[in-house]
Amino acid sequence: MPRLRFHIYTSLGSLTWYTCLAYVGMKLGERWHTDPRLEQIFHRYHLVVEIALAVALIWFVGSHLNRARQPDSV
């Protein structure tokens, strides 16, 4: 893919994605303290998300360390 086309597509895609994330964050932020259901939902899954991130990080580091220890088989 030509570099200019890659940069244009990447910029348009990321602009769209970040705009959507900012809009959702703005709308959730407006209702965060007025709707108690939002806090309950997010706090219920808070520990699950943290555990999933920790497991993913441990797997990522472990797999890269194992790959670095293996001799090159070219």
PDB file with one MODEL, atoms N, CA, C and O in Angstrom:
MODEL        1
ATOM      1  N   MET A   1       0.850  -1.171   0.000  1.00  0.00           N
ATOM      2  CA  MET A   1       0.000   0.000   0.000  1.00  0.00           C
ATOM      3  C   MET A   1       0.898   1.238   0.000  1.00  0.00           C
ATOM      4  O   MET A   1       1.860   1.304   0.765  1.00  0.00           O
ATOM      5  N   PRO A   2       0.596   2.197  -0.834  1.00  0.00           N
ATOM      6  CA  PRO A   2       1.390   3.433  -0.838  1.00  0.00           C
ATOM      7  C   PRO A   2       1.311   4.144   0.522  1.00  0.00           C
ATOM      8  O   PRO A   2       0.289   4.107   1.206  1.00  0.00           O
ATOM      9  N   ARG A   3       2.394   4.772   0.876  1.00  0.00           N
ATOM     10  CA  ARG A   3       2.491   5.412   2.184  1.00  0.00           C
ATOM     11  C   ARG A   3       1.444   6.505   2.382  1.00  0.00           C
ATOM     12  O   ARG A   3       0.866   6.602   3.465  1.00  0.00           O
ATOM     13  N   LEU A   4       1.186   7.319   1.381  1.00  0.00           N
ATOM     14  CA  LEU A   4       0.216   8.407   1.524  1.00  0.00           C
ATOM     15  C   LEU A   4      -1.185   7.847   1.786  1.00  0.00           C
ATOM     16  O   LEU A   4      -1.904   8.349   2.649  1.00  0.00           O
ATOM     17  N   ARG A   5      -1.566   6.820   1.049  1.00  0.00           N
ATOM     18  CA  ARG A   5      -2.884   6.214   1.260  1.00  0.00           C
ATOM     19  C   ARG A   5      -2.983   5.610   2.660  1.00  0.00           C
ATOM     20  O   ARG A   5      -4.020   5.717   3.315  1.00  0.00           O
ATOM     21  N   PHE A   6      -1.907   4.980   3.112  1.00  0.00           N
ATOM     22  CA  PHE A   6      -1.882   4.409   4.452  1.00  0.00           C
ATOM     23  C   PHE A   6      -2.100   5.491   5.503  1.00  0.00           C
ATOM     24  O   PHE A   6      -2.890   5.306   6.429  1.00  0.00           O
ATOM     25  N   HIS A   7      -1.408   6.616   5.365  1.00  0.00           N
ATOM     26  CA  HIS A   7      -1.544   7.695   6.336  1.00  0.00           C
ATOM     27  C   HIS A   7      -2.940   8.301   6.310  1.00  0.00           C
ATOM     28  O   HIS A   7      -3.488   8.634   7.361  1.00  0.00           O
ATOM     29  N   ILE A   8      -3.512   8.447   5.143  1.00  0.00           N
ATOM     30  CA  ILE A   8      -4.876   8.996   5.038  1.00  0.00           C
ATOM     31  C   ILE A   8      -5.877   8.056   5.686  1.00  0.00           C
ATOM     32  O   ILE A   8      -6.708   8.495   6.481  1.00  0.00           O
ATOM     33  N   TYR A   9      -5.815   6.774   5.361  1.00  0.00           N
ATOM     34  CA  TYR A   9      -6.751   5.802   5.941  1.00  0.00           C
ATOM     35  C   TYR A   9      -6.577   5.695   7.459  1.00  0.00           C
ATOM     36  O   TYR A   9      -7.561   5.621   8.195  1.00  0.00           O
ATOM     37  N   THR A  10      -5.347   5.689   7.915  1.00  0.00           N
ATOM     38  CA  THR A  10      -5.089   5.597   9.346  1.00  0.00           C
ATOM     39  C   THR A  10      -5.614   6.833  10.069  1.00  0.00           C
ATOM     40  O   THR A  10      -6.214   6.720  11.138  1.00  0.00           O
ATOM     41  N   SER A  11      -5.394   8.001   9.496  1.00  0.00           N
ATOM     42  CA  SER A  11      -5.871   9.238  10.123  1.00  0.00           C
ATOM     43  C   SER A  11      -7.390   9.281  10.171  1.00  0.00           C
ATOM     44  O   SER A  11      -7.964   9.639  11.200  1.00  0.00           O
ATOM     45  N   LEU A  12      -8.044   8.927   9.088  1.00  0.00           N
ATOM     46  CA  LEU A  12      -9.509   8.940   9.073  1.00  0.00           C
ATOM     47  C   LEU A  12     -10.092   7.916  10.039  1.00  0.00           C
ATOM     48  O   LEU A  12     -11.053   8.203  10.752  1.00  0.00           O
ATOM     49  N   GLY A  13      -9.519   6.747  10.058  1.00  0.00           N
ATOM     50  CA  GLY A  13     -10.014   5.710  10.960  1.00  0.00           C
ATOM     51  C   GLY A  13      -9.823   6.075  12.420  1.00  0.00           C
ATOM     52  O   GLY A  13     -10.736   5.913  13.231  1.00  0.00           O
ATOM     53  N   SER A  14      -8.643   6.565  12.755  1.00  0.00           N
ATOM     54  CA  SER A  14      -8.390   6.918  14.154  1.00  0.00           C
ATOM     55  C   SER A  14      -9.199   8.141  14.569  1.00  0.00           C
ATOM     56  O   SER A  14      -9.656   8.206  15.710  1.00  0.00           O
ATOM     57  N   LEU A  15      -9.390   9.102  13.686  1.00  0.00           N
ATOM     58  CA  LEU A  15     -10.212  10.267  13.996  1.00  0.00           C
ATOM     59  C   LEU A  15     -11.643   9.845  14.307  1.00  0.00           C
ATOM     60  O   LEU A  15     -12.241  10.331  15.267  1.00  0.00           O
ATOM     61  N   THR A  16     -12.192   8.942  13.497  1.00  0.00           N
ATOM     62  CA  THR A  16     -13.550   8.445  13.724  1.00  0.00           C
ATOM     63  C   THR A  16     -13.628   7.695  15.046  1.00  0.00           C
ATOM     64  O   THR A  16     -14.550   7.925  15.829  1.00  0.00           O
ATOM     65  N   TRP A  17     -12.683   6.807  15.306  1.00  0.00           N
ATOM     66  CA  TRP A  17     -12.680   6.001  16.525  1.00  0.00           C
ATOM     67  C   TRP A  17     -12.568   6.887  17.762  1.00  0.00           C
ATOM     68  O   TRP A  17     -13.336   6.716  18.709  1.00  0.00           O
ATOM     69  N   TYR A  18     -11.626   7.828  17.771  1.00  0.00           N
ATOM     70  CA  TYR A  18     -11.427   8.671  18.946  1.00  0.00           C
ATOM     71  C   TYR A  18     -12.577   9.636  19.153  1.00  0.00           C
ATOM     72  O   TYR A  18     -12.899   9.972  20.293  1.00  0.00           O
ATOM     73  N   THR A  19     -13.201  10.087  18.081  1.00  0.00           N
ATOM     74  CA  THR A  19     -14.377  10.947  18.215  1.00  0.00           C
ATOM     75  C   THR A  19     -15.523  10.186  18.876  1.00  0.00           C
ATOM     76  O   THR A  19     -16.202  10.716  19.755  1.00  0.00           O
ATOM     77  N   CYS A  20     -15.731   8.949  18.452  1.00  0.00           N
ATOM     78  CA  CYS A  20     -16.783   8.125  19.067  1.00  0.00           C
ATOM     79  C   CYS A  20     -16.476   7.860  20.534  1.00  0.00           C
ATOM     80  O   CYS A  20     -17.370   7.960  21.374  1.00  0.00           O
ATOM     81  N   LEU A  21     -15.233   7.526  20.859  1.00  0.00           N
ATOM     82  CA  LEU A  21     -14.875   7.295  22.260  1.00  0.00           C
ATOM     83  C   LEU A  21     -15.051   8.546  23.104  1.00  0.00           C
ATOM     84  O   LEU A  21     -15.531   8.460  24.234  1.00  0.00           O
ATOM     85  N   ALA A  22     -14.677   9.697  22.586  1.00  0.00           N
ATOM     86  CA  ALA A  22     -14.828  10.945  23.329  1.00  0.00           C
ATOM     87  C   ALA A  22     -16.306  11.278  23.544  1.00  0.00           C
ATOM     88  O   ALA A  22     -16.683  11.756  24.614  1.00  0.00           O
ATOM     89  N   TYR A  23     -17.135  11.031  22.545  1.00  0.00           N
ATOM     90  CA  TYR A  23     -18.570  11.300  22.663  1.00  0.00           C
ATOM     91  C   TYR A  23     -19.205  10.399  23.721  1.00  0.00           C
ATOM     92  O   TYR A  23     -19.969  10.869  24.564  1.00  0.00           O
ATOM     93  N   VAL A  24     -18.888   9.107  23.676  1.00  0.00           N
ATOM     94  CA  VAL A  24     -19.433   8.182  24.667  1.00  0.00           C
ATOM     95  C   VAL A  24     -18.945   8.560  26.068  1.00  0.00           C
ATOM     96  O   VAL A  24     -19.724   8.525  27.021  1.00  0.00           O
ATOM     97  N   GLY A  25     -17.691   8.913  26.200  1.00  0.00           N
ATOM     98  CA  GLY A  25     -17.164   9.347  27.491  1.00  0.00           C
ATOM     99  C   GLY A  25     -17.836  10.605  27.994  1.00  0.00           C
ATOM    100  O   GLY A  25     -18.100  10.731  29.190  1.00  0.00           O
ATOM    101  N   MET A  26     -18.120  11.542  27.098  1.00  0.00           N
ATOM    102  CA  MET A  26     -18.802  12.771  27.491  1.00  0.00           C
ATOM    103  C   MET A  26     -20.216  12.470  27.985  1.00  0.00           C
ATOM    104  O   MET A  26     -20.646  13.008  29.006  1.00  0.00           O
ATOM    105  N   LYS A  27     -20.938  11.613  27.264  1.00  0.00           N
ATOM    106  CA  LYS A  27     -22.310  11.280  27.650  1.00  0.00           C
ATOM    107  C   LYS A  27     -22.347  10.492  28.959  1.00  0.00           C
ATOM    108  O   LYS A  27     -23.208  10.742  29.803  1.00  0.00           O
ATOM    109  N   LEU A  28     -21.420   9.540  29.139  1.00  0.00           N
ATOM    110  CA  LEU A  28     -21.361   8.797  30.393  1.00  0.00           C
ATOM    111  C   LEU A  28     -20.952   9.709  31.547  1.00  0.00           C
ATOM    112  O   LEU A  28     -21.458   9.567  32.660  1.00  0.00           O
ATOM    113  N   GLY A  29     -20.051  10.629  31.289  1.00  0.00           N
ATOM    114  CA  GLY A  29     -19.604  11.555  32.328  1.00  0.00           C
ATOM    115  C   GLY A  29     -20.713  12.470  32.803  1.00  0.00           C
ATOM    116  O   GLY A  29     -20.765  12.813  33.984  1.00  0.00           O
ATOM    117  N   GLU A  30     -21.603  12.873  31.906  1.00  0.00           N
ATOM    118  CA  GLU A  30     -22.727  13.724  32.291  1.00  0.00           C
ATOM    119  C   GLU A  30     -23.681  13.001  33.226  1.00  0.00           C
ATOM    120  O   GLU A  30     -24.285  13.617  34.103  1.00  0.00           O
ATOM    121  N   ARG A  31     -23.815  11.704  33.041  1.00  0.00           N
ATOM    122  CA  ARG A  31     -24.795  10.935  33.816  1.00  0.00           C
ATOM    123  C   ARG A  31     -24.174  10.128  34.952  1.00  0.00           C
ATOM    124  O   ARG A  31     -24.889   9.418  35.659  1.00  0.00           O
ATOM    125  N   TRP A  32     -22.859  10.220  35.140  1.00  0.00           N
ATOM    126  CA  TRP A  32     -22.168   9.348  36.084  1.00  0.00           C
ATOM    127  C   TRP A  32     -22.715   9.494  37.508  1.00  0.00           C
ATOM    128  O   TRP A  32     -22.967   8.492  38.176  1.00  0.00           O
ATOM    129  N   HIS A  33     -22.898  10.717  37.972  1.00  0.00           N
ATOM    130  CA  HIS A  33     -23.345  10.927  39.343  1.00  0.00           C
ATOM    131  C   HIS A  33     -24.862  11.012  39.471  1.00  0.00           C
ATOM    132  O   HIS A  33     -25.379  10.959  40.587  1.00  0.00           O
ATOM    133  N   THR A  34     -25.578  11.141  38.380  1.00  0.00           N
ATOM    134  CA  THR A  34     -27.039  11.238  38.461  1.00  0.00           C
ATOM    135  C   THR A  34     -27.734   9.904  38.267  1.00  0.00           C
ATOM    136  O   THR A  34     -28.883   9.751  38.681  1.00  0.00           O
ATOM    137  N   ASP A  35     -27.079   8.941  37.657  1.00  0.00           N
ATOM    138  CA  ASP A  35     -27.675   7.619  37.430  1.00  0.00           C
ATOM    139  C   ASP A  35     -26.866   6.577  38.212  1.00  0.00           C
ATOM    140  O   ASP A  35     -25.777   6.196  37.783  1.00  0.00           O
ATOM    141  N   PRO A  36     -27.380   6.117  39.343  1.00  0.00           N
ATOM    142  CA  PRO A  36     -26.591   5.190  40.166  1.00  0.00           C
ATOM    143  C   PRO A  36     -26.344   3.839  39.497  1.00  0.00           C
ATOM    144  O   PRO A  36     -25.443   3.111  39.913  1.00  0.00           O
ATOM    145  N   ARG A  37     -27.112   3.491  38.482  1.00  0.00           N
ATOM    146  CA  ARG A  37     -26.901   2.216  37.791  1.00  0.00           C
ATOM    147  C   ARG A  37     -25.556   2.176  37.091  1.00  0.00           C
ATOM    148  O   ARG A  37     -24.922   1.122  37.035  1.00  0.00           O
ATOM    149  N   LEU A  38     -25.107   3.304  36.557  1.00  0.00           N
ATOM    150  CA  LEU A  38     -23.826   3.331  35.848  1.00  0.00           C
ATOM    151  C   LEU A  38     -22.671   2.973  36.778  1.00  0.00           C
ATOM    152  O   LEU A  38     -21.826   2.146  36.434  1.00  0.00           O
ATOM    153  N   GLU A  39     -22.637   3.592  37.948  1.00  0.00           N
ATOM    154  CA  GLU A  39     -21.560   3.283  38.885  1.00  0.00           C
ATOM    155  C   GLU A  39     -21.606   1.824  39.322  1.00  0.00           C
ATOM    156  O   GLU A  39     -20.562   1.183  39.447  1.00  0.00           O
ATOM    157  N   GLN A  40     -22.780   1.304  39.549  1.00  0.00           N
ATOM    158  CA  GLN A  40     -22.913  -0.094  39.967  1.00  0.00           C
ATOM    159  C   GLN A  40     -22.409  -1.048  38.890  1.00  0.00           C
ATOM    160  O   GLN A  40     -21.704  -2.012  39.186  1.00  0.00           O
ATOM    161  N   ILE A  41     -22.772  -0.776  37.643  1.00  0.00           N
ATOM    162  CA  ILE A  41     -22.349  -1.646  36.540  1.00  0.00           C
ATOM    163  C   ILE A  41     -20.827  -1.630  36.397  1.00  0.00           C
ATOM    164  O   ILE A  41     -20.198  -2.684  36.301  1.00  0.00           O
ATOM    165  N   PHE A  42     -20.237  -0.433  36.382  1.00  0.00           N
ATOM    166  CA  PHE A  42     -18.792  -0.343  36.183  1.00  0.00           C
ATOM    167  C   PHE A  42     -18.016  -0.891  37.374  1.00  0.00           C
ATOM    168  O   PHE A  42     -16.977  -1.524  37.185  1.00  0.00           O
ATOM    169  N   HIS A  43     -18.488  -0.666  38.581  1.00  0.00           N
ATOM    170  CA  HIS A  43     -17.772  -1.165  39.746  1.00  0.00           C
ATOM    171  C   HIS A  43     -17.926  -2.671  39.904  1.00  0.00           C
ATOM    172  O   HIS A  43     -17.068  -3.318  40.503  1.00  0.00           O
ATOM    173  N   ARG A  44     -18.993  -3.231  39.383  1.00  0.00           N
ATOM    174  CA  ARG A  44     -19.190  -4.682  39.466  1.00  0.00           C
ATOM    175  C   ARG A  44     -18.123  -5.414  38.652  1.00  0.00           C
ATOM    176  O   ARG A  44     -17.639  -6.465  39.072  1.00  0.00           O
ATOM    177  N   TYR A  45     -17.759  -4.877  37.514  1.00  0.00           N
ATOM    178  CA  TYR A  45     -16.811  -5.551  36.624  1.00  0.00           C
ATOM    179  C   TYR A  45     -15.394  -5.005  36.728  1.00  0.00           C
ATOM    180  O   TYR A  45     -14.520  -5.407  35.960  1.00  0.00           O
ATOM    181  N   HIS A  46     -15.159  -4.107  37.654  1.00  0.00           N
ATOM    182  CA  HIS A  46     -13.850  -3.481  37.804  1.00  0.00           C
ATOM    183  C   HIS A  46     -12.773  -4.517  38.105  1.00  0.00           C
ATOM    184  O   HIS A  46     -11.722  -4.513  37.465  1.00  0.00           O
ATOM    185  N   LEU A  47     -13.012  -5.390  39.051  1.00  0.00           N
ATOM    186  CA  LEU A  47     -12.021  -6.399  39.421  1.00  0.00           C
ATOM    187  C   LEU A  47     -11.793  -7.398  38.289  1.00  0.00           C
ATOM    188  O   LEU A  47     -10.662  -7.834  38.071  1.00  0.00           O
ATOM    189  N   VAL A  48     -12.844  -7.762  37.573  1.00  0.00           N
ATOM    190  CA  VAL A  48     -12.720  -8.702  36.454  1.00  0.00           C
ATOM    191  C   VAL A  48     -11.806  -8.127  35.376  1.00  0.00           C
ATOM    192  O   VAL A  48     -10.955  -8.834  34.836  1.00  0.00           O
ATOM    193  N   VAL A  49     -11.982  -6.862  35.069  1.00  0.00           N
ATOM    194  CA  VAL A  49     -11.153  -6.219  34.039  1.00  0.00           C
ATOM    195  C   VAL A  49      -9.700  -6.148  34.502  1.00  0.00           C
ATOM    196  O   VAL A  49      -8.789  -6.392  33.710  1.00  0.00           O
ATOM    197  N   GLU A  50      -9.473  -5.820  35.759  1.00  0.00           N
ATOM    198  CA  GLU A  50      -8.102  -5.757  36.255  1.00  0.00           C
ATOM    199  C   GLU A  50      -7.416  -7.124  36.213  1.00  0.00           C
ATOM    200  O   GLU A  50      -6.247  -7.220  35.841  1.00  0.00           O
ATOM    201  N   ILE A  51      -8.137  -8.175  36.590  1.00  0.00           N
ATOM    202  CA  ILE A  51      -7.562  -9.522  36.550  1.00  0.00           C
ATOM    203  C   ILE A  51      -7.260  -9.928  35.111  1.00  0.00           C
ATOM    204  O   ILE A  51      -6.210 -10.511  34.839  1.00  0.00           O
ATOM    205  N   ALA A  52      -8.168  -9.626  34.191  1.00  0.00           N
ATOM    206  CA  ALA A  52      -7.951  -9.965  32.782  1.00  0.00           C
ATOM    207  C   ALA A  52      -6.719  -9.238  32.228  1.00  0.00           C
ATOM    208  O   ALA A  52      -5.935  -9.827  31.484  1.00  0.00           O
ATOM    209  N   LEU A  53      -6.551  -7.978  32.582  1.00  0.00           N
ATOM    210  CA  LEU A  53      -5.374  -7.232  32.128  1.00  0.00           C
ATOM    211  C   LEU A  53      -4.093  -7.800  32.723  1.00  0.00           C
ATOM    212  O   LEU A  53      -3.078  -7.889  32.032  1.00  0.00           O
ATOM    213  N   ALA A  54      -4.128  -8.181  33.986  1.00  0.00           N
ATOM    214  CA  ALA A  54      -2.939  -8.761  34.620  1.00  0.00           C
ATOM    215  C   ALA A  54      -2.570 -10.088  33.963  1.00  0.00           C
ATOM    216  O   ALA A  54      -1.393 -10.340  33.702  1.00  0.00           O
ATOM    217  N   VAL A  55      -3.558 -10.939  33.694  1.00  0.00           N
ATOM    218  CA  VAL A  55      -3.299 -12.225  33.040  1.00  0.00           C
ATOM    219  C   VAL A  55      -2.736 -12.001  31.639  1.00  0.00           C
ATOM    220  O   VAL A  55      -1.789 -12.676  31.234  1.00  0.00           O
ATOM    221  N   ALA A  56      -3.312 -11.062  30.903  1.00  0.00           N
ATOM    222  CA  ALA A  56      -2.822 -10.777  29.548  1.00  0.00           C
ATOM    223  C   ALA A  56      -1.383 -10.266  29.578  1.00  0.00           C
ATOM    224  O   ALA A  56      -0.573 -10.642  28.731  1.00  0.00           O
ATOM    225  N   LEU A  57      -1.068  -9.417  30.543  1.00  0.00           N
ATOM    226  CA  LEU A  57       0.288  -8.887  30.653  1.00  0.00           C
ATOM    227  C   LEU A  57       1.285  -9.994  31.011  1.00  0.00           C
ATOM    228  O   LEU A  57       2.376 -10.059  30.445  1.00  0.00           O
ATOM    229  N   ILE A  58       0.904 -10.858  31.949  1.00  0.00           N
ATOM    230  CA  ILE A  58       1.784 -11.971  32.327  1.00  0.00           C
ATOM    231  C   ILE A  58       2.006 -12.904  31.144  1.00  0.00           C
ATOM    232  O   ILE A  58       3.133 -13.337  30.905  1.00  0.00           O
ATOM    233  N   TRP A  59       0.954 -13.217  30.403  1.00  0.00           N
ATOM    234  CA  TRP A  59       1.086 -14.084  29.227  1.00  0.00           C
ATOM    235  C   TRP A  59       1.992 -13.433  28.180  1.00  0.00           C
ATOM    236  O   TRP A  59       2.861 -14.097  27.615  1.00  0.00           O
ATOM    237  N   PHE A  60       1.797 -12.149  27.922  1.00  0.00           N
ATOM    238  CA  PHE A  60       2.581 -11.439  26.925  1.00  0.00           C
ATOM    239  C   PHE A  60       4.064 -11.449  27.283  1.00  0.00           C
ATOM    240  O   PHE A  60       4.906 -11.774  26.446  1.00  0.00           O
ATOM    241  N   VAL A  61       4.381 -11.095  28.517  1.00  0.00           N
ATOM    242  CA  VAL A  61       5.776 -11.055  28.947  1.00  0.00           C
ATOM    243  C   VAL A  61       6.374 -12.464  28.934  1.00  0.00           C
ATOM    244  O   VAL A  61       7.503 -12.659  28.485  1.00  0.00           O
ATOM    245  N   GLY A  62       5.608 -13.445  29.428  1.00  0.00           N
ATOM    246  CA  GLY A  62       6.103 -14.817  29.449  1.00  0.00           C
ATOM    247  C   GLY A  62       6.379 -15.366  28.065  1.00  0.00           C
ATOM    248  O   GLY A  62       7.399 -16.021  27.849  1.00  0.00           O
ATOM    249  N   SER A  63       5.484 -15.108  27.128  1.00  0.00           N
ATOM    250  CA  SER A  63       5.693 -15.619  25.772  1.00  0.00           C
ATOM    251  C   SER A  63       6.891 -14.957  25.105  1.00  0.00           C
ATOM    252  O   SER A  63       7.612 -15.607  24.348  1.00  0.00           O
ATOM    253  N   HIS A  64       7.110 -13.686  25.371  1.00  0.00           N
ATOM    254  CA  HIS A  64       8.266 -13.017  24.776  1.00  0.00           C
ATOM    255  C   HIS A  64       9.566 -13.458  25.426  1.00  0.00           C
ATOM    256  O   HIS A  64      10.591 -13.563  24.752  1.00  0.00           O
ATOM    257  N   LEU A  65       9.538 -13.717  26.714  1.00  0.00           N
ATOM    258  CA  LEU A  65      10.753 -14.221  27.364  1.00  0.00           C
ATOM    259  C   LEU A  65      11.093 -15.620  26.860  1.00  0.00           C
ATOM    260  O   LEU A  65      12.263 -15.925  26.626  1.00  0.00           O
ATOM    261  N   ASN A  66      10.084 -16.474  26.691  1.00  0.00           N
ATOM    262  CA  ASN A  66      10.338 -17.818  26.148  1.00  0.00           C
ATOM    263  C   ASN A  66      10.895 -17.751  24.732  1.00  0.00           C
ATOM    264  O   ASN A  66      11.808 -18.500  24.385  1.00  0.00           O
ATOM    265  N   ARG A  67      10.356 -16.871  23.929  1.00  0.00           N
ATOM    266  CA  ARG A  67      10.834 -16.738  22.557  1.00  0.00           C
ATOM    267  C   ARG A  67      12.266 -16.204  22.525  1.00  0.00           C
ATOM    268  O   ARG A  67      13.055 -16.590  21.663  1.00  0.00           O
ATOM    269  N   ALA A  68      12.600 -15.321  23.459  1.00  0.00           N
ATOM    270  CA  ALA A  68      13.959 -14.763  23.497  1.00  0.00           C
ATOM    271  C   ALA A  68      14.978 -15.806  23.955  1.00  0.00           C
ATOM    272  O   ALA A  68      16.142 -15.748  23.559  1.00  0.00           O
ATOM    273  N   ARG A  69      14.553 -16.750  24.777  1.00  0.00           N
ATOM    274  CA  ARG A  69      15.459 -17.789  25.284  1.00  0.00           C
ATOM    275  C   ARG A  69      15.739 -18.868  24.254  1.00  0.00           C
ATOM    276  O   ARG A  69      16.779 -19.524  24.325  1.00  0.00           O
ATOM    277  N   GLN A  70      14.852 -19.068  23.311  1.00  0.00           N
ATOM    278  CA  GLN A  70      15.034 -20.126  22.307  1.00  0.00           C
ATOM    279  C   GLN A  70      16.095 -19.726  21.314  1.00  0.00           C
ATOM    280  O   GLN A  70      16.147 -18.571  20.889  1.00  0.00           O
ATOM    281  N   PRO A  71      16.950 -20.671  20.936  1.00  0.00           N
ATOM    282  CA  PRO A  71      17.968 -20.357  19.923  1.00  0.00           C
ATOM    283  C   PRO A  71      17.314 -20.143  18.565  1.00  0.00           C
ATOM    284  O   PRO A  71      16.267 -20.714  18.260  1.00  0.00           O
ATOM    285  N   ASP A  72      17.943 -19.324  17.778  1.00  0.00           N
ATOM    286  CA  ASP A  72      17.440 -19.073  16.420  1.00  0.00           C
ATOM    287  C   ASP A  72      17.565 -20.339  15.587  1.00  0.00           C
ATOM    288  O   ASP A  72      18.635 -20.943  15.520  1.00  0.00           O
ATOM    289  N   SER A  73      16.464 -20.738  14.951  1.00  0.00           N
ATOM    290  CA  SER A  73      16.488 -21.954  14.115  1.00  0.00           C
ATOM    291  C   SER A  73      16.242 -21.562  12.672  1.00  0.00           C
ATOM    292  O   SER A  73      15.206 -21.883  12.089  1.00  0.00           O
ATOM    293  N   VAL A  74      17.212 -20.864  12.109  1.00  0.00           N
ATOM    294  CA  VAL A  74      17.090 -20.426  10.719  1.00  0.00           C
ATOM    295  C   VAL A  74      17.753 -21.376   9.803  1.00  0.00           C
ATOM    296  O   VAL A  74      17.751 -21.167   8.590  1.00  0.00           O
TER     297      VAL A  74
ENDMDL
END
